[in-house]
Amino acid sequence: MTDPAAPPVPAPAAAPATTPVATPVATPVATWRKVLAAILDFIFVFAVAGYAIGYATGNLTDEGFSLNGGPAFLLFAIVILYFALFSRYLGGTVWQRILRVR
């Protein structure tokens, strides 16, 4: 039994009314922009990293650079890391951001 001298227990308060939050709708990006960004990114990182590796290893030629064996593998790894790290941690690669793909 309840004690008649005890103060009444208030009813639980109703949950505060919440207004729905509008989520932004992502607009689709044209496929040609994605493809163009990927091609330009590949050319950019291949040229810059290839020249840097060629310079560091002494594999520069009159036409540019010539990488064989280990330096070529290093260039391949840098290209893969460029796409993976920039896309994941920096919000997109250089050309994805320029062309507003991401």
N, C-alpha and C positions, 0 to 999 in steps of 0.2 A: 504494500500500500504506500501511497505517497503521503508525505507530511503536509497537512493543510497550511502550516506556517511557512513552508518553503516558498521562495519567490517563484513566479511562473517562469518556465523555460521558454525563451523566445523561439519562434518558428525559424527554420533555416532561411537565410536570405536568398532571394532569387539570384541566379547568375546574372551578372551585368550584361546588358545587351551589347553585342559586338557588331560592328559594321563589317560586311565582307570586304576583304582587301582585293583590289583589282590586281591581277597578275599581268605583267606586260606580255603581249603576244609577240612572239618572234616572227619577223617577216622572213620568208624564205629568200635565200640568196641564189642568184642565177648561177647555173652550173658553169658557164663559161668563165665567170669570175673566179670560181674555185680552181678550175683547171689552169687558168692564166697565172694565178698566184702560185700554184705548185711549180709550174714551169719556171717562172721568174725566180722563185726561191731556190730551186735547184741550180740554175745558172749562177745566181749570186753566190751561194755558199761554195759551189764547185770552183768558181774562179778565184774567190778570195782565199779559201783554205788551200786550194791547189797551189796557188802562187806562193803562199806562206810556207807550205811544206816544201815546195821546190826550192825556195830560197834557203830554207834551213838545211836542206840535205844536199844542196849543190846541184840540183837537177833542173836548173833553168836552161832554156834553149833560146835561140833567136825568135822562135815562134811563140814562146810562152814557157811551158814546163812539160816535163816528161817523167811520169812517176811509174815505177815498176816495183813489184814485191812489197816490202814492208811499208814504204811511203804511200803506195796506192791503197793498201789495206787501211792505213791510218786515215786517208782522205775519205774512204768509204764509211768508216766508223764516225767521222766528224759529221758527214752529211746526215747519217741516221740520227745521231745525237742532236743535231740542230733541229730537225723536225720534231723529235720527241720532246725535247726540253722546252723549246720555245712554245710549242702548242700546249703543253701541260702547265708550265709554270709562269709563262709570260703573256698568256692570253692570245697567242697566235704568233705566227712567224712574221718577219718583216713585211713581206708582200701581202700576207693575209690582212694585216692591219692597215696597210696603205690602201688596198682595194676594198676595205671594210667587209671582208668575208667573215671575220669574227668580231 
